[in-house]
C-alpha cells in the first residue's frame, strides 16, 4: 500500500536518523491511496462495492448502467459481458494468459489486422490504460443505410489473465475516456482459476443463478 507523506516546513532540519525512522514508519496523518484495478479476484479490496459474480468476471453494478450477457444462441454459452448506459456501452472479456509476458502486446496487432481485413481501420495510440486501438468499422443498418461504428479497445495484463474492454458510443469517440467509464473498468475483478488453459482461451463466464431461476407457476 502506498502512502502520501505530508511535508513539513522544517523538514530541512530533520536529522538523517529521524529521516530514516520517518521513512520506515508512516505518519499518523498519512493517507492511504485507494487501490485501483482492474483487480485479480484474490486481491479485491475488502469493504468495497458488491460485485456480481459471473465466474471469471466480478462486475460491480453501476448506476444508470444495464448489465447484459451476450449469449451464443446455439451453444447457450455466455460470450461477453456488456455494460450499457445512455451515452455508450462497454464490452468486457477475459482470456487466459502466460504467467509472464505481454499478451495484450501480442494480440493488439492481430485485432488491428482483422479490422483492416473487414474493411475498417484501427489506429494505435497511448491512452489511460496504455496502448489502445481506436477503430472505425463500416456498418449497414436495418434500413440499408450505411454508416460507421466507432470503438475503442483497451487491454490490461493481469496475473495469468488478460482483460479486454471495448468501448462504444461516447467513450469511443471522445479524445479521453470519460472518468465514469474509467471507474467502471478499474472496479472490475478477474478470476483466472488454477487449472491449465491454452493462452488466449476465453475464461468462462457463468450466468448468475438469479438470472437463470424460473419460478414455478402459481397454483390455480
ChimeraX attribute file (.defattr): number of C-alpha atoms within 10 A of each C-alpha:
attribute: neighborCount
match mode: 1-to-1
recipient: residues
	/A:1	6
	/A:2	11
	/A:3	13
	/A:4	12
	/A:5	15
	/A:6	9
	/A:7	7
	/A:8	7
	/A:9	6
	/A:10	7
	/A:11	9
	/A:12	7
	/A:13	9
	/A:14	11
	/A:15	10
	/A:16	9
	/A:17	9
	/A:18	11
	/A:19	13
	/A:20	11
	/A:21	11
	/A:22	13
	/A:23	11
	/A:24	9
	/A:25	9
	/A:26	15
	/A:27	13
	/A:28	7
	/A:29	10
	/A:30	12
	/A:31	13
	/A:32	12
	/A:33	10
	/A:34	10
	/A:35	14
	/A:36	13
	/A:37	20
	/A:38	20
	/A:39	22
	/A:40	19
	/A:41	16
	/A:42	10
	/A:43	12
	/A:44	18
	/A:45	14
	/A:46	6
	/A:47	6
	/A:48	9
	/A:49	12
	/A:50	10
	/A:51	15
	/A:52	15
	/A:53	17
	/A:54	19
	/A:55	16
	/A:56	21
	/A:57	26
	/A:58	21
	/A:59	22
	/A:60	18
	/A:61	16
	/A:62	18
	/A:63	7
	/A:64	11
	/A:65	17
	/A:66	14
	/A:67	17
	/A:68	12
	/A:69	18
	/A:70	13
	/A:71	15
	/A:72	11
	/A:73	8
	/A:74	6
	/A:75	7
	/A:76	9
	/A:77	15
	/A:78	16
	/A:79	17
	/A:80	18
	/A:81	22
	/A:82	20
	/A:83	21
	/A:84	19
	/A:85	15
	/A:86	10
	/A:87	11
	/A:88	16
	/A:89	22
	/A:90	24
	/A:91	18
	/A:92	22
	/A:93	21
	/A:94	28
	/A:95	23
	/A:96	23
	/A:97	25
	/A:98	17
	/A:99	12
	/A:100	10
	/A:101	13
	/A:102	14
	/A:103	23
	/A:104	20
	/A:105	14
	/A:106	10
	/A:107	13
	/A:108	19
	/A:109	14
	/A:110	11
	/A:111	15
	/A:112	18
	/A:113	14
	/A:114	14
	/A:115	16
	/A:116	15
	/A:117	10
	/A:118	10
	/A:119	11
	/A:120	18
	/A:121	18
	/A:122	23
	/A:123	11
	/A:124	15
	/A:125	10
	/A:126	10
	/A:127	14
	/A:128	10
	/A:129	13
	/A:130	10
	/A:131	16
	/A:132	22
	/A:133	23
	/A:134	20
	/A:135	23
	/A:136	21
	/A:137	16
	/A:138	13
	/A:139	14
	/A:140	11
	/A:141	8
	/A:142	7
	/A:143	6
	/A:144	8
	/A:145	8
	/A:146	11
	/A:147	12
	/A:148	12
	/A:149	16
	/A:150	20
	/A:151	21
	/A:152	23
	/A:153	22
	/A:154	21
	/A:155	23
	/A:156	21
	/A:157	20
	/A:158	25
	/A:159	16
	/A:160	20
	/A:161	27
	/A:162	25
	/A:163	26
	/A:164	17
	/A:165	20
	/A:166	20
	/A:167	24
	/A:168	20
	/A:169	18
	/A:170	18
	/A:171	23
	/A:172	24
	/A:173	18
	/A:174	10
	/A:175	9
	/A:176	12
	/A:177	17
	/A:178	12
	/A:179	10
	/A:180	10
	/A:181	17
	/A:182	15
	/A:183	14
	/A:184	18
	/A:185	23
	/A:186	14
	/A:187	21
	/A:188	22
	/A:189	25
	/A:190	28
	/A:191	21
	/A:192	25
	/A:193	14
	/A:194	7
	/A:195	5
	/A:196	8
	/A:197	16
	/A:198	10
	/A:199	15
	/A:200	16
	/A:201	12
	/A:202	19
	/A:203	23
	/A:204	20
	/A:205	21
	/A:206	15
	/A:207	17
	/A:208	12
	/A:209	10
	/A:210	7
	/A:211	7
	/A:212	8
	/A:213	8
	/A:214	8
	/A:215	6
	/A:216	6
	/A:217	6
	/A:218	5
	/A:219	4
	/A:220	3
